[in-house]
Amino acid sequence: MLHPSYTDLMKVVNSEVEPGEHPVVNSRYSIVLATAKRARQLIDGAEPLIEVESKKPLSTAVEELHEAKVKIVTDEQVVNFEEQ
């Protein structure tokens, strides 16, 4: 079993969503994509945002997500950010 669970990660990611809004993440697939993307950033040389106990980039990415050190954004939010 994975620790933290997918359910725990989804709760953390969606914790800032207001009632009535669509959740940022609504599937395990989205969690997998987000952690894989962050793991790739770590492999490519990005600095970890937490104290790392594991040398595995995917484990680090999962812990960063669980501790809310990284935020999952939609493509629309990326475009809006880049325009500013």
N, C-alpha and C positions, 0 to 999 in steps of 0.2 A: 504494500500500500504506500502511496505517495504521501509525504508530509511536507508541507500542508496539502490538504486535499483540494481538488478542483473547486469544490463548493466554497471552501474557505477563501481561496484566491478570488473567486467571483464576488464574494461579499466585500472583500477589501477594495477591489477595483470599482465596484458599484456603490461604495459607501457615500460618495459625494453627490449621487444622483438624487434630485428632488422628487418627491412623490408626484406621479403623473408623467414624468419624463421617461424616455426610453433608456434602458440600462446601457452602459458603455459596452459591456460584455454580456452576452446571453447564451454562450455555448462554450463547451470545453475546447472546441476547435480554436476559438478566438484566444483563449488562454495559451494554448500550445503555440500558436503563431506569435503571440507577443513575447513569450519567454524565449522562443527560438531566435527571434529577431534581436532581442537583448543579448542573448548568448553569443550571437555572431558579432555584435558590437564589441563584446568583451574579448573575443578571440582576436579581433582586428586591432586591439590595443586600447580600448576604452577603459578608463579606471573604474573599478568597482565602487559602488555607492555605499557599501557596507563593509564591516570587518569580515574578511573571508575566512571561513574555517575549511572550506573545500577548495580544491584546485580546479574543480570541474566548473566550466563556465555556465552550463545549464543549471546546476544547483545554485550557483551564485545568482543567476537571473531570477530563479523562482523565489529565493529569499528576498531579493530586492523588491519584487512585486508584492510579496506577502507583507513586507514592512512599509509598503507604500512609498518607496524611494523612487520608483519610476511610475509614469502615468501613461495609460493607453489612451491615445487620441484617434479620432476618426480622420479619414482622408480630408474631409471638409475642414476640420480644425487645423490640419497641417497647412492647407491652402490659405486659410484666413491668417494664420501666423506668419507665413511667408510674405503675404501682401503687406503686413504692417512694418 
